[in-house]
C-alpha cells in the first residue's frame, strides 16, 4: 500500500470510528482519545486530517449525506414506481434497525437525527449543516413522491412537499422510538400503519 492510500485509509478509519461513536454514545460524550483508540491511530494522525473535533463532526455529517444518497440510489434501483422506491427506502431503514439490534444489542436510530437532537441548540454552525442535510433529504423524498404521483402509483391527492415533511418527521420519530424501546418490530408495525396513510395508492 502506498503512502497516499495508507493516508486515505487512516482518515476513513477516523471518520468511521467517529460516526459510530457519535451515533451510539453522543458527540459530547466522546473524546478524541476514544476516537483514535477506536480507529487504531495515534493522536497525531487525527490532527493531521482534522484540525478540531468540530471539523471531524462536519466531515461526519457530509459522510452521512453521502450514505443516504447511496441508500436512495439503491432504493431507486430496487423498484420502478415512485411509491415502491419510497417503500424500498423505508425497508432499508427498518432493516438497519433490526441489524443494529442483532449486532449491537441496541437500536441506534438515525445518525443524523441523533446529532440534530444533541447539537442543534448548542452549536449554530453545526445546526446550519444539519438543516442543509435535512433539507436535502426532504428534497429527495419530495422528488420520489412527485414521481409516484406522475407514474400513477400514488393518489393524485398526495401533496409532495407536505408529505415529504411528514415522512421525514416519521423517520425521526421512529428513530427516537427505536432508541427508547429497542424494539425493531414496533418500528416496523408503526411505519407500516403510517406509510399506508401518508402514501395511499392511486386506486386503494
Secondary structure as GFF3:
##gff-version 3
##sequence-region A 1 204
A	DSSP	alpha_helix	3	25	.	.	.	ID=ss1
A	DSSP	alpha_helix	32	39	.	.	.	ID=ss2
A	DSSP	alpha_helix	43	49	.	.	.	ID=ss3
A	DSSP	alpha_helix	53	78	.	.	.	ID=ss4
A	DSSP	alpha_helix	82	104	.	.	.	ID=ss5
A	DSSP	alpha_helix	111	119	.	.	.	ID=ss6
A	DSSP	alpha_helix	124	151	.	.	.	ID=ss7
A	DSSP	alpha_helix	160	181	.	.	.	ID=ss8
A	DSSP	alpha_helix	184	198	.	.	.	ID=ss9
###
